[in-house]
């Protein structure tokens, strides 16, 4: 946490007008990228969903849950 507080202090000590301008530039630039990213995520998500195998998912889920149960400290 001390490191995080140092970063926050550095940010807060910066020129606030300059920071607002920088954020506006970043926001404007990222809006176009974000729209492209959402379209890509939508396409890839649909492709992944079309290959989804529920029985394989359930087997993996059970393995993960079983492994997790084995990691619980039963002495507490």
C-alpha positions as CSV (number, residue, x, y, z in Angstrom):
1,X,0.0,0.0,0.0
2,X,2.8,2.6,0.7
3,X,3.8,2.3,-3.0
4,X,0.2,2.8,-4.1
5,X,-0.1,5.9,-1.9
6,X,3.2,7.3,-3.4
7,X,1.7,6.9,-6.9
8,X,-1.5,8.6,-5.9
9,X,0.5,11.4,-4.3
10,X,2.5,11.8,-7.5
11,X,-0.6,11.9,-9.7
12,X,-2.3,14.4,-7.3
13,X,0.7,16.7,-7.4
14,X,0.7,16.9,-11.2
15,X,-0.6,19.9,-13.1
16,X,-4.4,19.3,-12.9
17,X,-5.1,21.2,-16.1
18,X,-2.5,19.2,-18.0
19,X,-3.9,15.9,-16.5
20,X,-7.4,16.8,-17.7
21,X,-6.1,17.5,-21.2
22,X,-4.1,14.3,-21.2
23,X,-7.2,12.3,-20.1
24,X,-9.3,14.0,-22.9
25,X,-6.7,13.0,-25.5
26,X,-6.6,9.4,-24.2
27,X,-10.4,9.2,-24.0
28,X,-10.8,10.5,-27.6
29,X,-8.2,8.1,-28.9
30,X,-9.5,5.1,-27.1
31,X,-13.1,5.6,-28.2
32,X,-12.3,4.6,-31.7
33,X,-10.1,1.7,-30.5
34,X,-12.8,0.6,-28.0
35,X,-15.4,0.4,-30.8
36,X,-13.2,-1.9,-32.8
37,X,-12.3,-3.9,-29.8
38,X,-16.0,-4.5,-28.9
39,X,-16.7,-5.7,-32.4
40,X,-13.7,-8.1,-32.3
41,X,-14.8,-9.3,-28.8
42,X,-18.3,-9.8,-30.0
43,X,-17.1,-11.9,-33.0
44,X,-14.7,-14.0,-31.0
45,X,-17.3,-14.5,-28.3
46,X,-19.8,-15.8,-30.8
47,X,-17.2,-18.1,-32.3
48,X,-16.2,-19.5,-28.9
49,X,-19.8,-20.0,-27.9
50,X,-20.4,-22.0,-31.0
51,X,-17.7,-24.4,-29.9
52,X,-18.7,-24.6,-26.3
53,X,-19.0,-28.1,-25.0
54,X,-21.1,-28.2,-21.8
55,X,-20.0,-31.7,-20.7
56,X,-16.3,-30.8,-21.0
57,X,-17.0,-27.7,-19.1
58,X,-18.7,-29.6,-16.3
59,X,-15.8,-32.1,-16.1
60,X,-13.3,-29.3,-15.8
61,X,-15.4,-27.5,-13.3
62,X,-15.6,-30.6,-11.1
63,X,-11.9,-31.1,-11.3
64,X,-11.2,-27.5,-10.2
65,X,-13.7,-27.7,-7.4
66,X,-12.3,-31.0,-6.2
67,X,-8.7,-29.6,-6.3
68,X,-10.0,-26.5,-4.3
69,X,-11.6,-28.7,-1.6
70,X,-8.2,-30.5,-1.3
71,X,-6.5,-27.2,-0.7
72,X,-8.7,-26.2,2.2
73,X,-6.9,-26.2,5.5
74,X,-9.1,-28.5,7.6
75,X,-7.2,-27.7,10.8
76,X,-8.9,-24.4,11.2
